[in-house]
Amino acid sequence: MNKNQLRLKYKKMREEFSPEEIEDKSLEVANNLLKLPIWDHSYYHLFLSISEKREVDTQGLLHILQGKDKNVVLSKADFTSGHLTNYLLTDSTIIRKNDWGIPEPVEGIEIPAEKIEVVFIPLLAFDKKGNRIGYGKGFYDRFLSQCSGNVIKVGLSFYEAEKDLPEITPEDVPLDFCVTPEKIYNFKNL
């Protein structure tokens, strides 16, 4: 399968989940995240889930981060430039869905990518080497290339790893970890 075929396969598999299954599996992902050695940092980049695309629901993870008094950073996508602008989540942050259904901050305190220490990454599929397939626009690869070399990259998935993903390019930034409801994949120890 090529990347586009894999994207279609995983999108179709997600459509079979009921809202209750998404809630349960997302909670299992959040509980597994607590087992990672990532909680001694200050700035955490979080994506807000697109419920229509049946992504891992990050509300539980957001509550964990807020309970640990972490700085949560959210992105706003610029589909013209293909870049993300990162904003600190505060009590006064206004969140709106953009034209593509992505919940994002309207404005706020901008945080430079180099300051972010942990990034939680949405994906459709990943492999046993830490490669991932997203929606194909390259937003996260461009964003991660702007982050510090020490940034910890954590994918969130409902599914287990593929053996290998096709068409991996030098621009594709691999994960350090991927967390599913059943398992934690650690790619740093390969």
Number of C-alpha atoms within 10 A of each C-alpha: 10 9 18 12 10 17 19 13 14 15 17 12 13 18 12 11 13 11 11 9 11 19 18 15 21 24 19 18 26 24 17 16 23 12 11 13 8 14 14 9 12 16 19 23 22 22 22 21 18 17 14 9 13 19 21 28 22 22 17 17 19 18 12 16 18 12 9 12 10 16 16 21 25 23 25 19 18 11 11 6 8 13 18 17 17 25 23 20 21 12 6 8 16 13 16 12 13 13 7 9 13 20 21 21 23 14 17 15 12 14 16 13 21 15 13 24 20 22 22 20 19 23 21 22 25 24 19 17 20 24 23 26 22 17 16 12 11 15 17 21 15 16 19 21 15 14 18 13 10 10 19 20 19 24 25 26 23 24 18 18 20 15 9 14 20 14 10 14 8 6 10 17 19 21 23 19 21 28 25 23 21 12 17 18 20 17 16 11 7 8
